[in-house]
Amino acid sequence: MQGNQDQGEIRVRFPSGKQVIGYVEQLVGGKRMYVECSDGKRRLCRVPGRLKRRLWVREGDYVIVEPWEIQGDEKGDIIWKYKSVQVEILRKKGYLKWLD
């Protein structure tokens, strides 16, 4: 019976407002990492305290980054991490062309 069940609809969250999609390049430590963002900037990002225990980020992950109001070109917060299936949908829709 497991093979006959329909796959559920996969929902993908898209960036809104000032948010951008990013690719985690390097972990620095202390829940900080360098992220290459879709707007062409490389930011030092962190996982905010409210998400520290729920959001585990590794090198090679795709994330949504919210730039800071001050030093927004250099720093930001990671607010969402994409799963591998969601990354494939983003790639098909053309959201990851800046990385290729």
C-alpha positions in Angstrom: 0.0 0.0 0.0 2.8 2.4 0.6 3.7 2.6 -3.1 0.2 3.5 -4.1 -0.2 6.6 -1.9 0.0 10.0 -3.5 2.9 12.3 -2.6 1.7 15.3 -0.7 1.9 18.7 -2.1 5.3 20.3 -1.3 5.1 23.9 -0.1 8.1 26.2 -0.7 8.6 29.4 1.2 9.8 32.3 -1.0 11.6 35.4 0.3 9.5 38.5 0.8 10.3 42.1 1.3 14.1 42.6 2.0 14.7 38.9 2.4 17.1 37.0 0.0 17.9 33.4 -0.7 21.4 32.4 0.3 23.9 29.5 0.2 25.9 28.7 3.3 29.6 28.8 2.4 31.5 28.5 5.6 30.7 28.0 9.3 32.6 30.3 11.6 31.3 29.1 15.0 28.9 30.4 17.6 26.0 29.9 15.2 27.6 32.3 12.7 28.4 31.6 9.1 29.3 33.2 5.8 26.4 33.1 3.3 26.5 34.0 -0.4 23.3 35.8 -1.1 21.2 36.1 -4.3 21.7 39.9 -4.4 25.5 39.3 -4.9 26.7 40.1 -1.4 28.5 37.9 1.1 27.1 38.3 4.6 28.2 37.1 8.0 24.9 35.7 9.2 23.7 34.2 12.5 20.8 32.1 13.7 18.7 34.3 16.0 18.1 33.1 19.6 14.5 32.2 19.1 15.5 29.7 16.4 18.8 28.4 17.8 17.4 25.0 19.0 15.1 24.5 16.0 17.3 25.4 13.1 20.5 23.5 12.5 22.4 24.8 9.5 25.4 23.2 7.8 27.7 24.2 4.9 26.0 23.7 1.6 22.5 24.5 2.9 20.2 26.9 1.2 18.5 29.5 3.5 16.5 32.7 3.6 18.5 35.6 4.9 17.0 38.8 6.4 19.6 41.5 6.2 20.0 43.8 9.2 18.8 47.3 9.0 22.2 48.6 10.1 25.1 47.0 8.2 22.6 45.1 6.0 25.2 44.7 3.3 27.5 42.8 5.7 25.3 41.0 8.2 22.0 39.3 8.5 19.8 36.7 10.2 19.0 33.3 8.9 15.2 32.7 9.3 14.5 29.6 7.2 16.4 26.6 5.9 15.2 24.7 2.8 15.0 21.0 2.5 16.5 19.2 -0.5 13.2 18.7 -2.2 12.4 22.4 -1.8 15.8 23.3 -3.3 15.0 21.3 -6.4 11.7 23.2 -6.8 13.5 26.5 -6.4 16.0 25.4 -9.1 13.3 24.4 -11.5 11.5 27.8 -11.0 14.7 29.7 -11.7 15.4 31.2 -8.2 18.9 29.7 -8.0 20.2 31.0 -11.4 22.5 33.5 -9.6 24.5 30.6 -8.1 25.2 28.7 -11.3 
